[in-house]
Amino acid sequence: MTEDDEQQARAALVAILGNGAAPVPLTRLGGLTNRVFQAGEMVLRLPGAGTEAYIDRAAEAVAARAAAAAGVAPEMLAHDAATGVMVTRFIAGATTMSPQGFRTRPGAVARAGRALARLHRSGAQFAARFELFAMIDSYLGLLDGKDIALPPGYHAVLAEAGAVRVALAAHPAALAPCHCDPLCENFLDTGSAMWMVDWEYSGMNDPLWDLGDLSVEGGFDADQDAALLTAWFGGPPPPDASARMVIYKAMCDLLWTLWGLVQLSAGNPADDFRAYADTRFARCRTLMADPAFARHLATIAGG
């Protein structure tokens, strides 16, 4: 943590908690776009530069509070909708998850599935609606005029995804409060419970999006996918659940490819976002070219 990081974090704590904010020890945590710090028994989130162009901070706060009320997110202690600064309760004894963690921590995949099910069935009403193709259009708009090349073939694959758009529109799922950006690192595991953080992209959505996206982020194999679905359904999943999950695996890569390019255009130094975008698009293209993808799409289109 740099001296500048510490100064900005302490100033933000005083600004949002008041002059009585205790001078607690600070530890820099992870984050691809934001800066996150443990501050004693609290967690401070400072939003990344430029995120105001595509993040609705007021809607994020609604989701974070509702998820905490559902028992799947840490309590939100303070939030400034104007700046995006947020303070939440620190979850003691929790491990930040990773693909490796989901492979090696016994029961972690099932705990994540149950936590997602608790969120999705909470009855909460998030302020935003997660609209896949509207977000793709928005990100393309943000990239318009920037000297950032799309991966070769992106528009052709997007055109192919038109069939997905038609099938999902013809047979929409019941909307539920969803995380919508279930990176492994957005899960905190105590060994008995799984918590979720980072509600920037949350909204009302098809719950199977969260399962498909988590599977992609974690590099889940068939056994992990089965464990996730079984935990979410509380038993064997219906046949169309796997189809939606696979379709969303491809669609989340199609979307987050553009997100990576938006980070690249903003000069975000947290990762090699050119490689990030190209890798995600290649994975999307491979999955959509698999004959099984067409069968899954036909399952959805058939209702």
N, C-alpha and C positions, 0 to 999 in steps of 0.2 A: 504494500500500500504506500503510495507516494504521500509526501507532506501535503500536496495540493488536495488529494483525495480526502485526507483526514480533516483538513480545514473546511472543505465544502460539506463534508458529512456532519461535522459538529455544528456548523452554521445552520444547516438544514434542520437538525434536531431542535435547536433553540427556536428557529422560526416556526416550527410546527407544534412543538410541545410547550413553548413559552420559556421565559428566562430561567424558570426553575428546573429546566432539564439538567439532570445530573451528569457530571463529566465521566461517563462510563467508558470502559475499555472498548476499542473498536477493532474489528477484524474484517478484512475484505473477504467477501464470499464470491460466488461465481456470477455469471450473467453474460449473455451474448450482446445485448443492446443496452442494458441498464447497469448501473453500479449498485451493488448490494453489500451491506455491511451488517455484521452482528454488532449490536450496541448493548452490551449487558444482556438483559433478558428480552430485548427487543431486536427486530430486524428492520433496518432502514433501507428503502429503495429510492435511489435517485434515477429518474428516467433518462434514457439515452438521448443525445442530441438528435433532433429531427423526428423523433417518434410521434410528436404532436401532429404530424401530417397524416398519420394513419391509425392512431390509437385514440379512442374516446375514453378519457380518464373518468368521467362521471359514470359511464356505463360499467367500466372496470370496477369502480368502488361498489356499485350495486351488487355485482356478481361476487366480489370478495366477501362482502358482508353476508350475503345469502349462503355462500358456501361454508362460511364459518358457522352460521346458524344450523346448517345441515350436519355439522360435525366432521367435515372433511378438509377444512382449511383453518389455519391459525387465526385467532381473533385479530381484527383490524383495530388498532388503537388510535390512529389518526390518518387523515388523508386530505390532501390539498388538490382539488380538481383543477385549479388554475396551473399549478406547476407539475402535478403528477407525483409529487413526493408522497410516500406512503410509509407508515410504521405499523408493523404487525408484531404479534407475540412470538417469541423464539420457542421452537419446539425442542425441548431438552431431550437428549438421548436419541435423536433421529439421525439417520444416515441419508445423505443426498444420494439419490439413486443414479445409476448409469446402466448402459447395456450389460456390462459385466455384472453389476449388482443384481440385475433381474435374472441373470443366468445362475448366480451362485448363492443368493440368499433364499433359503427354503421358504416356499409359500409366498414369495414376494409378488409374483404375477397374480395369484389369486387374491391377495390383499388389495392390489391395485384394481382388479375387476370389481371387488365388493365395494371399494370406495367410490368408484365411478358409478356403480349401480345406486349407491346411496344418494349421490348427487343427482343423478338423472331422475330418480323417483321421489325427490324431496318436495316437488310441487312448487319450487321457487320459480319466479318469473324474472328472468334477466332482462335488462333494459335493451340490449342489442339482439339482433338476429344475425347468425352467422350464415352468410350467403356466399357459397363457394364461387360461383361464376361471376357474381358482382365483385367479389374481392379480386379475382383474376383481372377483370376489367380495370379495377381501381389501380392495381399494381402496374399494369401495362400503361396506364395513364401517367403514373408517377415516373415511369422510365422513358416516356415519350420525350424526345429531344435530348436525352442524355447520351453520352458517348459510351453506352453499355450495350454490347451485342447479346441478343438472346442466343441460347444454344441452337445450333443448326437443326432445323426441323421442328422448332417449338410450335409455330403456328399450324403446321400440318397435324401435329399430335393434338393440339387444342381443337382443331376442326373435327378430328376423330372422336374427341370427347363430347362432341355435340350429341352423340347417341346416348351417352350417359346422362346428359342434361335432360333429354327427352324422357328417358325411362324413369329418372328420379321424379320429374315433374308429374308424370302420369301416375306414379305410385308413391306419393310422398309418405314418409314416416311421420308419426306423431312427434311434434317438437318437444324437446326437454331442455332443461338447463345443462349446458355442456361446457367443458373446459376449452375444447377446440384447439389447444396447442399443447398436447400432452407429451412434451419432451420427457425423457427419463429423469432429467435433472429437475423437473418440476414436481417430482414425487419425493417425499421424505418418509422413510420407513423406520419405525421404532421396533420392528420385529413382531409387534402385536397389532399395529394399526398403520395404515398408509394415509399420509396427508398430502394435499396438493397446494401448490403456490403458483403465483404469476397468472393473473386473470385478465391479461391485456386483450386477448383475442376471444374471450368467452362470449357466449351468446346462446340463444335458443337454436337448437340444431337437432339433427338425427343423432341419437346416442351412439349408433354404430360408427360414426365418424371418429369419436374418441377412441374406440377400440382399434379401429384400423390404423389410426395415426400413431397410437402408442406402439402397436406391433411394428410399424415401419421404423420408428425412432429407436426402438430397442433391438431391431434386427431379430425379432422373434422367429423361432422355428415352428413347425406344425404342432408340436406338443405344447409349446407356450401359447400359441393361438387357441388351442383347444382348452387349455387351462383358463385363459382369460374369458373366453366365451362361456364356459361352464360356470365360472364364478359369478359372472354378470347375470346369467339367467337363473342361477341357483339350481342348475341341472342341465341335461342335454339341450343344446340350442336348437331352434327350428331350422329347417334346411335353408331358408333364405337369409339367415343371419350371416352365415359364412360368405355368401355372395355379396352382400352389402359391405361386409368388412373388407373383402378383397378389392372391390371397386373403389372404396375410399382409400385404400393403401395407394393406389395409383393416383387418385385425384389429389391427395394431400401432397404428394411429390410434385405434381403439376403446379399446384399453388405455391408451395414453399420454394420451388425453383425461383420464382419471381421475387419472393421475399428476400432471398439471398442476393439477388441482383440489386434490389433496392438498398440493401446494406452496403453492397459494393459501391453503388453510386454515391452513397452518403459518406464514404471513406471510413466506415467502421473498421477499426483495426483488430477486433476481437477474434477474427478467424479469416481463413482464406476463402472469401465468399464466392470467388470465381469457381474454385474447385467444388465448393459446397453446391452451387447451383448446377454445375455440369454433372456432378455425381447424382444428384437427385433426379435430374431430367433423364439421365441414362437409365436409372432404375425404373422410372415411370414408363419409359418407352419399352423396356424389356418386358415389364409386367403386362402392358396393354397388348404386346405382340404375342403373348402366350395364348394358345387356343383356349385354355381354361378361362381366360378373362372373358372371351366371347360367350362362353357358357354361363358364367356368373351374370353377365349383363342380360342374357336372355332370361335368366331366372327372375331378375328384377322386372324386366319389361313385361314378363308374363303375369306379374302380380302375385 
